[in-house]
Amino acid sequence: MFQKLLSNSKYYLNTEVVDVEYQTDIFHIATSNKPIKQKLIVASGGLSYATLGASDIG
């Protein structure tokens, strides 16, 4: 199930987000590498969604 959900995802690891603006259903994200224009999910770690199997182990 998760493979299908993640198949069209892009990951930007070790990237600093400098600024985020929301305009007409799209986020404009200024990063330390390059500007990005797309829908946005920010994963910063932590126990945010236990039903996905997240734990507080670290």
Secondary structure, 3 states (H helix, E strand, C coil): CHHHHHCCCCCCCCCCEEEEEEECCEEEEEECCCCEEECCCCCCCCCCCHHHCCCCCC
